[in-house]
Structures are given as C-alpha cells and as structure tokens.
Amino acid sequence: MPRRDEEARRGLAAAVALHQHGRTRGVREHVHEVLTDEPTFRESWPRDVARAIRGR
C-alpha cells in the first residue's frame, strides 16, 4: 500500500513538477548541450541519449 501522508504527497508533487519542467524544450536543449560537452560523448550510449532528448 503506498504512503498517503503529507510528506509523500509533497514528494509526488515535486516529482511531477520536475517531470513537467524536464519536458520543456529549453531544458532538453540544455541537457543536450551538457551531454555533448562530456568526454564520454565519443561512446555510442551518450549519443543515443542525446538523440532521444532532442526527439530525433
């Protein structure tokens, strides 16, 4: 049974707000920029993540 106290409700509200914020184009573009500056970007998995974030 999930918790239904005030702390759990606040945590869920924060998670929803972060998720909605992360879906904005500006945030996705910022995350993409950060990923492409990483030295590990030469590997395939960060490029796959970057493409998924950009919606390609």
PDBQT receptor file of N, H, CA, C and O in Angstrom, charges set to zero:
ATOM      1  N   MET A   1       0.834  -1.176   0.000  1.00  0.00    +0.000 N 
ATOM      2  CA  MET A   1       0.000   0.000   0.000  1.00  0.00    +0.000 C 
ATOM      3  C   MET A   1       0.884   1.246   0.000  1.00  0.00    +0.000 C 
ATOM      4  O   MET A   1       1.766   1.362   0.851  1.00  0.00    +0.000 OA
ATOM      5  N   PRO A   2       0.678   2.170  -0.917  1.00  0.00    +0.000 N 
ATOM      6  CA  PRO A   2       1.501   3.372  -0.939  1.00  0.00    +0.000 C 
ATOM      7  C   PRO A   2       1.200   4.284   0.248  1.00  0.00    +0.000 C 
ATOM      8  O   PRO A   2       0.099   4.296   0.798  1.00  0.00    +0.000 OA
ATOM      9  N   ARG A   3       2.220   5.038   0.613  1.00  0.00    +0.000 N 
ATOM     10  H   ARG A   3       3.114   5.028   0.167  1.00  0.00    +0.000 HD
ATOM     11  CA  ARG A   3       2.022   6.020   1.688  1.00  0.00    +0.000 C 
ATOM     12  C   ARG A   3       1.109   7.128   1.193  1.00  0.00    +0.000 C 
ATOM     13  O   ARG A   3       1.128   7.480   0.014  1.00  0.00    +0.000 OA
ATOM     14  N   ARG A   4       0.321   7.667   2.086  1.00  0.00    +0.000 N 
ATOM     15  H   ARG A   4       0.305   7.381   3.044  1.00  0.00    +0.000 HD
ATOM     16  CA  ARG A   4      -0.610   8.736   1.728  1.00  0.00    +0.000 C 
ATOM     17  C   ARG A   4      -0.497   9.935   2.683  1.00  0.00    +0.000 C 
ATOM     18  O   ARG A   4      -1.426  10.730   2.827  1.00  0.00    +0.000 OA
ATOM     19  N   ASP A   5       0.657  10.032   3.321  1.00  0.00    +0.000 N 
ATOM     20  H   ASP A   5       1.411   9.386   3.204  1.00  0.00    +0.000 HD
ATOM     21  CA  ASP A   5       0.838  11.147   4.246  1.00  0.00    +0.000 C 
ATOM     22  C   ASP A   5       1.278  12.407   3.489  1.00  0.00    +0.000 C 
ATOM     23  O   ASP A   5       1.516  12.376   2.281  1.00  0.00    +0.000 OA
ATOM     24  N   GLU A   6       1.377  13.498   4.222  1.00  0.00    +0.000 N 
ATOM     25  H   GLU A   6       1.183  13.523   5.203  1.00  0.00    +0.000 HD
ATOM     26  CA  GLU A   6       1.704  14.793   3.600  1.00  0.00    +0.000 C 
ATOM     27  C   GLU A   6       3.086  14.778   2.952  1.00  0.00    +0.000 C 
ATOM     28  O   GLU A   6       3.267  15.353   1.878  1.00  0.00    +0.000 OA
ATOM     29  N   GLU A   7       4.052  14.136   3.580  1.00  0.00    +0.000 N 
ATOM     30  H   GLU A   7       3.905  13.669   4.452  1.00  0.00    +0.000 HD
ATOM     31  CA  GLU A   7       5.400  14.074   3.016  1.00  0.00    +0.000 C 
ATOM     32  C   GLU A   7       5.396  13.344   1.667  1.00  0.00    +0.000 C 
ATOM     33  O   GLU A   7       6.065  13.773   0.727  1.00  0.00    +0.000 OA
ATOM     34  N   ALA A   8       4.657  12.266   1.576  1.00  0.00    +0.000 N 
ATOM     35  H   ALA A   8       4.114  11.918   2.340  1.00  0.00    +0.000 HD
ATOM     36  CA  ALA A   8       4.561  11.524   0.322  1.00  0.00    +0.000 C 
ATOM     37  C   ALA A   8       3.876  12.368  -0.748  1.00  0.00    +0.000 C 
ATOM     38  O   ALA A   8       4.300  12.356  -1.903  1.00  0.00    +0.000 OA
ATOM     39  N   ARG A   9       2.841  13.088  -0.390  1.00  0.00    +0.000 N 
ATOM     40  H   ARG A   9       2.496  13.097   0.549  1.00  0.00    +0.000 HD
ATOM     41  CA  ARG A   9       2.146  13.959  -1.353  1.00  0.00    +0.000 C 
ATOM     42  C   ARG A   9       3.061  15.073  -1.854  1.00  0.00    +0.000 C 
ATOM     43  O   ARG A   9       3.053  15.401  -3.040  1.00  0.00    +0.000 OA
ATOM     44  N   ARG A  10       3.841  15.649  -0.956  1.00  0.00    +0.000 N 
ATOM     45  H   ARG A  10       3.846  15.383   0.008  1.00  0.00    +0.000 HD
ATOM     46  CA  ARG A  10       4.785  16.709  -1.375  1.00  0.00    +0.000 C 
ATOM     47  C   ARG A  10       5.852  16.136  -2.303  1.00  0.00    +0.000 C 
ATOM     48  O   ARG A  10       6.233  16.771  -3.286  1.00  0.00    +0.000 OA
ATOM     49  N   GLY A  11       6.323  14.954  -1.991  1.00  0.00    +0.000 N 
ATOM     50  H   GLY A  11       6.014  14.439  -1.192  1.00  0.00    +0.000 HD
ATOM     51  CA  GLY A  11       7.328  14.307  -2.836  1.00  0.00    +0.000 C 
ATOM     52  C   GLY A  11       6.777  14.008  -4.217  1.00  0.00    +0.000 C 
ATOM     53  O   GLY A  11       7.463  14.219  -5.217  1.00  0.00    +0.000 OA
ATOM     54  N   LEU A  12       5.563  13.527  -4.281  1.00  0.00    +0.000 N 
ATOM     55  H   LEU A  12       5.006  13.356  -3.468  1.00  0.00    +0.000 HD
ATOM     56  CA  LEU A  12       4.932  13.248  -5.564  1.00  0.00    +0.000 C 
ATOM     57  C   LEU A  12       4.710  14.535  -6.358  1.00  0.00    +0.000 C 
ATOM     58  O   LEU A  12       4.921  14.558  -7.570  1.00  0.00    +0.000 OA
ATOM     59  N   ALA A  13       4.293  15.587  -5.694  1.00  0.00    +0.000 N 
ATOM     60  H   ALA A  13       4.121  15.568  -4.709  1.00  0.00    +0.000 HD
ATOM     61  CA  ALA A  13       4.091  16.876  -6.368  1.00  0.00    +0.000 C 
ATOM     62  C   ALA A  13       5.415  17.403  -6.914  1.00  0.00    +0.000 C 
ATOM     63  O   ALA A  13       5.453  17.942  -8.020  1.00  0.00    +0.000 OA
ATOM     64  N   ALA A  14       6.494  17.257  -6.160  1.00  0.00    +0.000 N 
ATOM     65  H   ALA A  14       6.464  16.819  -5.262  1.00  0.00    +0.000 HD
ATOM     66  CA  ALA A  14       7.805  17.697  -6.629  1.00  0.00    +0.000 C 
ATOM     67  C   ALA A  14       8.243  16.876  -7.837  1.00  0.00    +0.000 C 
ATOM     68  O   ALA A  14       8.790  17.424  -8.794  1.00  0.00    +0.000 OA
ATOM     69  N   ALA A  15       8.007  15.574  -7.798  1.00  0.00    +0.000 N 
ATOM     70  H   ALA A  15       7.563  15.129  -7.021  1.00  0.00    +0.000 HD
ATOM     71  CA  ALA A  15       8.375  14.711  -8.930  1.00  0.00    +0.000 C 
ATOM     72  C   ALA A  15       7.602  15.102 -10.185  1.00  0.00    +0.000 C 
ATOM     73  O   ALA A  15       8.171  15.145 -11.276  1.00  0.00    +0.000 OA
ATOM     74  N   VAL A  16       6.328  15.382 -10.040  1.00  0.00    +0.000 N 
ATOM     75  H   VAL A  16       5.866  15.347  -9.154  1.00  0.00    +0.000 HD
ATOM     76  CA  VAL A  16       5.509  15.795 -11.190  1.00  0.00    +0.000 C 
ATOM     77  C   VAL A  16       6.015  17.126 -11.743  1.00  0.00    +0.000 C 
ATOM     78  O   VAL A  16       6.115  17.289 -12.959  1.00  0.00    +0.000 OA
ATOM     79  N   ALA A  17       6.332  18.070 -10.873  1.00  0.00    +0.000 N 
ATOM     80  H   ALA A  17       6.251  17.938  -9.885  1.00  0.00    +0.000 HD
ATOM     81  CA  ALA A  17       6.829  19.375 -11.320  1.00  0.00    +0.000 C 
ATOM     82  C   ALA A  17       8.163  19.228 -12.056  1.00  0.00    +0.000 C 
ATOM     83  O   ALA A  17       8.365  19.859 -13.093  1.00  0.00    +0.000 OA
ATOM     84  N   LEU A  18       9.067  18.409 -11.534  1.00  0.00    +0.000 N 
ATOM     85  H   LEU A  18       8.902  17.897 -10.691  1.00  0.00    +0.000 HD
ATOM     86  CA  LEU A  18      10.348  18.190 -12.205  1.00  0.00    +0.000 C 
ATOM     87  C   LEU A  18      10.158  17.518 -13.560  1.00  0.00    +0.000 C 
ATOM     88  O   LEU A  18      10.822  17.872 -14.534  1.00  0.00    +0.000 OA
ATOM     89  N   HIS A  19       9.264  16.564 -13.617  1.00  0.00    +0.000 N 
ATOM     90  H   HIS A  19       8.725  16.276 -12.826  1.00  0.00    +0.000 HD
ATOM     91  CA  HIS A  19       8.988  15.882 -14.879  1.00  0.00    +0.000 C 
ATOM     92  C   HIS A  19       8.451  16.868 -15.915  1.00  0.00    +0.000 C 
ATOM     93  O   HIS A  19       8.893  16.864 -17.063  1.00  0.00    +0.000 OA
ATOM     94  N   GLN A  20       7.513  17.700 -15.520  1.00  0.00    +0.000 N 
ATOM     95  H   GLN A  20       7.153  17.704 -14.587  1.00  0.00    +0.000 HD
ATOM     96  CA  GLN A  20       6.948  18.684 -16.450  1.00  0.00    +0.000 C 
ATOM     97  C   GLN A  20       8.019  19.681 -16.888  1.00  0.00    +0.000 C 
ATOM     98  O   GLN A  20       8.077  20.050 -18.061  1.00  0.00    +0.000 OA
ATOM     99  N   HIS A  21       8.852  20.113 -15.970  1.00  0.00    +0.000 N 
ATOM    100  H   HIS A  21       8.805  19.814 -15.018  1.00  0.00    +0.000 HD
ATOM    101  CA  HIS A  21       9.926  21.047 -16.301  1.00  0.00    +0.000 C 
ATOM    102  C   HIS A  21      10.905  20.404 -17.287  1.00  0.00    +0.000 C 
ATOM    103  O   HIS A  21      11.360  21.050 -18.231  1.00  0.00    +0.000 OA
ATOM    104  N   GLY A  22      11.221  19.143 -17.061  1.00  0.00    +0.000 N 
ATOM    105  H   GLY A  22      10.852  18.618 -16.293  1.00  0.00    +0.000 HD
ATOM    106  CA  GLY A  22      12.150  18.433 -17.928  1.00  0.00    +0.000 C 
ATOM    107  C   GLY A  22      11.621  18.207 -19.326  1.00  0.00    +0.000 C 
ATOM    108  O   GLY A  22      12.400  17.941 -20.241  1.00  0.00    +0.000 OA
ATOM    109  N   ARG A  23      10.328  18.304 -19.514  1.00  0.00    +0.000 N 
ATOM    110  H   ARG A  23       9.695  18.520 -18.771  1.00  0.00    +0.000 HD
ATOM    111  CA  ARG A  23       9.743  18.119 -20.836  1.00  0.00    +0.000 C 
ATOM    112  C   ARG A  23       9.784  19.392 -21.684  1.00  0.00    +0.000 C 
ATOM    113  O   ARG A  23       9.429  19.356 -22.862  1.00  0.00    +0.000 OA
ATOM    114  N   THR A  24      10.212  20.512 -21.102  1.00  0.00    +0.000 N 
ATOM    115  H   THR A  24      10.500  20.541 -20.145  1.00  0.00    +0.000 HD
ATOM    116  CA  THR A  24      10.254  21.756 -21.869  1.00  0.00    +0.000 C 
ATOM    117  C   THR A  24      11.452  21.733 -22.814  1.00  0.00    +0.000 C 
ATOM    118  O   THR A  24      12.480  21.119 -22.530  1.00  0.00    +0.000 OA
ATOM    119  N   ARG A  25      11.293  22.408 -23.929  1.00  0.00    +0.000 N 
ATOM    120  H   ARG A  25      10.457  22.907 -24.160  1.00  0.00    +0.000 HD
ATOM    121  CA  ARG A  25      12.340  22.423 -24.949  1.00  0.00    +0.000 C 
ATOM    122  C   ARG A  25      13.646  23.013 -24.417  1.00  0.00    +0.000 C 
ATOM    123  O   ARG A  25      14.723  22.489 -24.701  1.00  0.00    +0.000 OA
ATOM    124  N   GLY A  26      13.556  24.087 -23.657  1.00  0.00    +0.000 N 
ATOM    125  H   GLY A  26      12.680  24.512 -23.427  1.00  0.00    +0.000 HD
ATOM    126  CA  GLY A  26      14.756  24.725 -23.137  1.00  0.00    +0.000 C 
ATOM    127  C   GLY A  26      15.576  23.805 -22.255  1.00  0.00    +0.000 C 
ATOM    128  O   GLY A  26      16.802  23.771 -22.361  1.00  0.00    +0.000 OA
ATOM    129  N   VAL A  27      14.916  23.065 -21.391  1.00  0.00    +0.000 N 
ATOM    130  H   VAL A  27      13.920  23.093 -21.305  1.00  0.00    +0.000 HD
ATOM    131  CA  VAL A  27      15.625  22.143 -20.502  1.00  0.00    +0.000 C 
ATOM    132  C   VAL A  27      16.236  21.002 -21.306  1.00  0.00    +0.000 C 
ATOM    133  O   VAL A  27      17.379  20.614 -21.064  1.00  0.00    +0.000 OA
ATOM    134  N   ARG A  28      15.484  20.466 -22.257  1.00  0.00    +0.000 N 
ATOM    135  H   ARG A  28      14.556  20.782 -22.453  1.00  0.00    +0.000 HD
ATOM    136  CA  ARG A  28      16.023  19.382 -23.091  1.00  0.00    +0.000 C 
ATOM    137  C   ARG A  28      17.252  19.859 -23.869  1.00  0.00    +0.000 C 
ATOM    138  O   ARG A  28      18.233  19.126 -23.986  1.00  0.00    +0.000 OA
ATOM    139  N   GLU A  29      17.202  21.069 -24.394  1.00  0.00    +0.000 N 
ATOM    140  H   GLU A  29      16.405  21.665 -24.300  1.00  0.00    +0.000 HD
ATOM    141  CA  GLU A  29      18.351  21.597 -25.127  1.00  0.00    +0.000 C 
ATOM    142  C   GLU A  29      19.553  21.791 -24.209  1.00  0.00    +0.000 C 
ATOM    143  O   GLU A  29      20.689  21.524 -24.604  1.00  0.00    +0.000 OA
ATOM    144  N   HIS A  30      19.305  22.256 -22.982  1.00  0.00    +0.000 N 
ATOM    145  H   HIS A  30      18.383  22.473 -22.661  1.00  0.00    +0.000 HD
ATOM    146  CA  HIS A  30      20.403  22.435 -22.025  1.00  0.00    +0.000 C 
ATOM    147  C   HIS A  30      21.049  21.088 -21.682  1.00  0.00    +0.000 C 
ATOM    148  O   HIS A  30      22.275  20.977 -21.660  1.00  0.00    +0.000 OA
ATOM    149  N   VAL A  31      20.244  20.083 -21.419  1.00  0.00    +0.000 N 
ATOM    150  H   VAL A  31      19.248  20.173 -21.436  1.00  0.00    +0.000 HD
ATOM    151  CA  VAL A  31      20.776  18.754 -21.105  1.00  0.00    +0.000 C 
ATOM    152  C   VAL A  31      21.573  18.229 -22.298  1.00  0.00    +0.000 C 
ATOM    153  O   VAL A  31      22.629  17.621 -22.119  1.00  0.00    +0.000 OA
ATOM    154  N   HIS A  32      21.077  18.460 -23.504  1.00  0.00    +0.000 N 
ATOM    155  H   HIS A  32      20.220  18.954 -23.649  1.00  0.00    +0.000 HD
ATOM    156  CA  HIS A  32      21.791  18.034 -24.710  1.00  0.00    +0.000 C 
ATOM    157  C   HIS A  32      23.159  18.714 -24.789  1.00  0.00    +0.000 C 
ATOM    158  O   HIS A  32      24.157  18.061 -25.092  1.00  0.00    +0.000 OA
ATOM    159  N   GLU A  33      23.209  20.013 -24.521  1.00  0.00    +0.000 N 
ATOM    160  H   GLU A  33      22.398  20.543 -24.275  1.00  0.00    +0.000 HD
ATOM    161  CA  GLU A  33      24.481  20.742 -24.549  1.00  0.00    +0.000 C 
ATOM    162  C   GLU A  33      25.463  20.177 -23.528  1.00  0.00    +0.000 C 
ATOM    163  O   GLU A  33      26.644  20.003 -23.826  1.00  0.00    +0.000 OA
ATOM    164  N   VAL A  34      24.973  19.892 -22.329  1.00  0.00    +0.000 N 
ATOM    165  H   VAL A  34      24.013  20.033 -22.088  1.00  0.00    +0.000 HD
ATOM    166  CA  VAL A  34      25.838  19.342 -21.284  1.00  0.00    +0.000 C 
ATOM    167  C   VAL A  34      26.362  17.974 -21.712  1.00  0.00    +0.000 C 
ATOM    168  O   VAL A  34      27.545  17.681 -21.537  1.00  0.00    +0.000 OA
ATOM    169  N   LEU A  35      25.499  17.143 -22.264  1.00  0.00    +0.000 N 
ATOM    170  H   LEU A  35      24.538  17.381 -22.405  1.00  0.00    +0.000 HD
ATOM    171  CA  LEU A  35      25.925  15.809 -22.701  1.00  0.00    +0.000 C 
ATOM    172  C   LEU A  35      26.994  15.879 -23.781  1.00  0.00    +0.000 C 
ATOM    173  O   LEU A  35      27.977  15.140 -23.735  1.00  0.00    +0.000 OA
ATOM    174  N   THR A  36      26.804  16.768 -24.752  1.00  0.00    +0.000 N 
ATOM    175  H   THR A  36      26.005  17.368 -24.789  1.00  0.00    +0.000 HD
ATOM    176  CA  THR A  36      27.746  16.818 -25.872  1.00  0.00    +0.000 C 
ATOM    177  C   THR A  36      29.109  17.363 -25.456  1.00  0.00    +0.000 C 
ATOM    178  O   THR A  36      30.091  17.163 -26.171  1.00  0.00    +0.000 OA
ATOM    179  N   ASP A  37      29.193  18.047 -24.316  1.00  0.00    +0.000 N 
ATOM    180  H   ASP A  37      28.395  18.210 -23.734  1.00  0.00    +0.000 HD
ATOM    181  CA  ASP A  37      30.478  18.538 -23.821  1.00  0.00    +0.000 C 
ATOM    182  C   ASP A  37      31.248  17.492 -23.024  1.00  0.00    +0.000 C 
ATOM    183  O   ASP A  37      32.414  17.708 -22.692  1.00  0.00    +0.000 OA
ATOM    184  N   GLU A  38      30.625  16.381 -22.717  1.00  0.00    +0.000 N 
ATOM    185  H   GLU A  38      29.678  16.206 -22.987  1.00  0.00    +0.000 HD
ATOM    186  CA  GLU A  38      31.273  15.343 -21.914  1.00  0.00    +0.000 C 
ATOM    187  C   GLU A  38      32.298  14.574 -22.737  1.00  0.00    +0.000 C 
ATOM    188  O   GLU A  38      32.047  14.286 -23.907  1.00  0.00    +0.000 OA
ATOM    189  N   PRO A  39      33.450  14.233 -22.153  1.00  0.00    +0.000 N 
ATOM    190  CA  PRO A  39      34.457  13.446 -22.875  1.00  0.00    +0.000 C 
ATOM    191  C   PRO A  39      33.931  12.073 -23.321  1.00  0.00    +0.000 C 
ATOM    192  O   PRO A  39      34.371  11.538 -24.339  1.00  0.00    +0.000 OA
ATOM    193  N   THR A  40      33.000  11.515 -22.563  1.00  0.00    +0.000 N 
ATOM    194  H   THR A  40      32.642  11.950 -21.736  1.00  0.00    +0.000 HD
ATOM    195  CA  THR A  40      32.471  10.189 -22.921  1.00  0.00    +0.000 C 
ATOM    196  C   THR A  40      31.512  10.246 -24.096  1.00  0.00    +0.000 C 
ATOM    197  O   THR A  40      31.000   9.211 -24.521  1.00  0.00    +0.000 OA
ATOM    198  N   PHE A  41      31.259  11.437 -24.630  1.00  0.00    +0.000 N 
ATOM    199  H   PHE A  41      31.675  12.278 -24.285  1.00  0.00    +0.000 HD
ATOM    200  CA  PHE A  41      30.320  11.568 -25.744  1.00  0.00    +0.000 C 
ATOM    201  C   PHE A  41      30.813  10.820 -26.984  1.00  0.00    +0.000 C 
ATOM    202  O   PHE A  41      30.047  10.599 -27.922  1.00  0.00    +0.000 OA
ATOM    203  N   ARG A  42      32.085  10.434 -26.987  1.00  0.00    +0.000 N 
ATOM    204  H   ARG A  42      32.707  10.614 -26.225  1.00  0.00    +0.000 HD
ATOM    205  CA  ARG A  42      32.612   9.640 -28.101  1.00  0.00    +0.000 C 
ATOM    206  C   ARG A  42      32.016   8.237 -28.120  1.00  0.00    +0.000 C 
ATOM    207  O   ARG A  42      32.005   7.575 -29.158  1.00  0.00    +0.000 OA
ATOM    208  N   GLU A  43      31.524   7.790 -26.974  1.00  0.00    +0.000 N 
ATOM    209  H   GLU A  43      31.533   8.328 -26.131  1.00  0.00    +0.000 HD
ATOM    210  CA  GLU A  43      30.889   6.471 -26.919  1.00  0.00    +0.000 C 
ATOM    211  C   GLU A  43      29.465   6.574 -27.470  1.00  0.00    +0.000 C 
ATOM    212  O   GLU A  43      28.890   7.661 -27.527  1.00  0.00    +0.000 OA
ATOM    213  N   SER A  44      28.909   5.441 -27.872  1.00  0.00    +0.000 N 
ATOM    214  H   SER A  44      29.377   4.558 -27.826  1.00  0.00    +0.000 HD
ATOM    215  CA  SER A  44      27.597   5.471 -28.535  1.00  0.00    +0.000 C 
ATOM    216  C   SER A  44      26.433   5.747 -27.586  1.00  0.00    +0.000 C 
ATOM    217  O   SER A  44      25.466   6.396 -27.986  1.00  0.00    +0.000 OA
ATOM    218  N   TRP A  45      26.499   5.273 -26.341  1.00  0.00    +0.000 N 
ATOM    219  H   TRP A  45      27.285   4.746 -26.017  1.00  0.00    +0.000 HD
ATOM    220  CA  TRP A  45      25.323   5.398 -25.466  1.00  0.00    +0.000 C 
ATOM    221  C   TRP A  45      24.968   6.843 -25.137  1.00  0.00    +0.000 C 
ATOM    222  O   TRP A  45      23.779   7.159 -25.092  1.00  0.00    +0.000 OA
ATOM    223  N   PRO A  46      25.960   7.773 -24.897  1.00  0.00    +0.000 N 
ATOM    224  CA  PRO A  46      25.521   9.147 -24.632  1.00  0.00    +0.000 C 
ATOM    225  C   PRO A  46      24.929   9.808 -25.876  1.00  0.00    +0.000 C 
ATOM    226  O   PRO A  46      24.052  10.666 -25.768  1.00  0.00    +0.000 OA
ATOM    227  N   ARG A  47      25.402   9.415 -27.042  1.00  0.00    +0.000 N 
ATOM    228  H   ARG A  47      26.114   8.719 -27.130  1.00  0.00    +0.000 HD
ATOM    229  CA  ARG A  47      24.820   9.969 -28.273  1.00  0.00    +0.000 C 
ATOM    230  C   ARG A  47      23.382   9.493 -28.440  1.00  0.00    +0.000 C 
ATOM    231  O   ARG A  47      22.525  10.253 -28.891  1.00  0.00    +0.000 OA
ATOM    232  N   ASP A  48      23.112   8.237 -28.077  1.00  0.00    +0.000 N 
ATOM    233  H   ASP A  48      23.808   7.619 -27.710  1.00  0.00    +0.000 HD
ATOM    234  CA  ASP A  48      21.742   7.722 -28.135  1.00  0.00    +0.000 C 
ATOM    235  C   ASP A  48      20.836   8.511 -27.189  1.00  0.00    +0.000 C 
ATOM    236  O   ASP A  48      19.706   8.852 -27.539  1.00  0.00    +0.000 OA
ATOM    237  N   VAL A  49      21.341   8.795 -25.992  1.00  0.00    +0.000 N 
ATOM    238  H   VAL A  49      22.258   8.518 -25.707  1.00  0.00    +0.000 HD
ATOM    239  CA  VAL A  49      20.552   9.582 -25.021  1.00  0.00    +0.000 C 
ATOM    240  C   VAL A  49      20.304  10.981 -25.568  1.00  0.00    +0.000 C 
ATOM    241  O   VAL A  49      19.188  11.495 -25.480  1.00  0.00    +0.000 OA
ATOM    242  N   ALA A  50      21.334  11.597 -26.131  1.00  0.00    +0.000 N 
ATOM    243  H   ALA A  50      22.240  11.180 -26.202  1.00  0.00    +0.000 HD
ATOM    244  CA  ALA A  50      21.206  12.949 -26.663  1.00  0.00    +0.000 C 
ATOM    245  C   ALA A  50      20.176  12.994 -27.807  1.00  0.00    +0.000 C 
ATOM    246  O   ALA A  50      19.373  13.923 -27.885  1.00  0.00    +0.000 OA
ATOM    247  N   ARG A  51      20.207  11.997 -28.681  1.00  0.00    +0.000 N 
ATOM    248  H   ARG A  51      20.860  11.242 -28.617  1.00  0.00    +0.000 HD
ATOM    249  CA  ARG A  51      19.216  11.947 -29.774  1.00  0.00    +0.000 C 
ATOM    250  C   ARG A  51      17.804  11.782 -29.224  1.00  0.00    +0.000 C 
ATOM    251  O   ARG A  51      16.862  12.403 -29.717  1.00  0.00    +0.000 OA
ATOM    252  N   ALA A  52      17.665  10.948 -28.209  1.00  0.00    +0.000 N 
ATOM    253  H   ALA A  52      18.430  10.444 -27.809  1.00  0.00    +0.000 HD
ATOM    254  CA  ALA A  52      16.332  10.740 -27.618  1.00  0.00    +0.000 C 
ATOM    255  C   ALA A  52      15.808  12.025 -26.969  1.00  0.00    +0.000 C 
ATOM    256  O   ALA A  52      14.622  12.340 -27.064  1.00  0.00    +0.000 OA
ATOM    257  N   ILE A  53      16.700  12.755 -26.316  1.00  0.00    +0.000 N 
ATOM    258  H   ILE A  53      17.664  12.499 -26.239  1.00  0.00    +0.000 HD
ATOM    259  CA  ILE A  53      16.302  14.007 -25.660  1.00  0.00    +0.000 C 
ATOM    260  C   ILE A  53      15.879  15.045 -26.698  1.00  0.00    +0.000 C 
ATOM    261  O   ILE A  53      14.905  15.773 -26.504  1.00  0.00    +0.000 OA
ATOM    262  N   ARG A  54      16.614  15.102 -27.788  1.00  0.00    +0.000 N 
ATOM    263  H   ARG A  54      17.406  14.511 -27.946  1.00  0.00    +0.000 HD
ATOM    264  CA  ARG A  54      16.299  16.078 -28.822  1.00  0.00    +0.000 C 
ATOM    265  C   ARG A  54      15.093  15.669 -29.645  1.00  0.00    +0.000 C 
ATOM    266  O   ARG A  54      14.571  16.472 -30.419  1.00  0.00    +0.000 OA
ATOM    267  N   GLY A  55      14.643  14.427 -29.488  1.00  0.00    +0.000 N 
ATOM    268  H   GLY A  55      15.067  13.775 -28.860  1.00  0.00    +0.000 HD
ATOM    269  CA  GLY A  55      13.454  13.967 -30.202  1.00  0.00    +0.000 C 
ATOM    270  C   GLY A  55      13.723  13.522 -31.632  1.00  0.00    +0.000 C 
ATOM    271  O   GLY A  55      12.851  13.582 -32.499  1.00  0.00    +0.000 OA
ATOM    272  N   ARG A  56      14.948  13.079 -31.853  1.00  0.00    +0.000 N 
ATOM    273  H   ARG A  56      15.657  13.031 -31.149  1.00  0.00    +0.000 HD
ATOM    274  CA  ARG A  56      15.302  12.626 -33.208  1.00  0.00    +0.000 C 
ATOM    275  C   ARG A  56      15.335  11.134 -33.289  1.00  0.00    +0.000 C 
ATOM    276  O   ARG A  56      15.614  10.579 -34.351  1.00  0.00    +0.000 OA
TER     277      ARG A  56
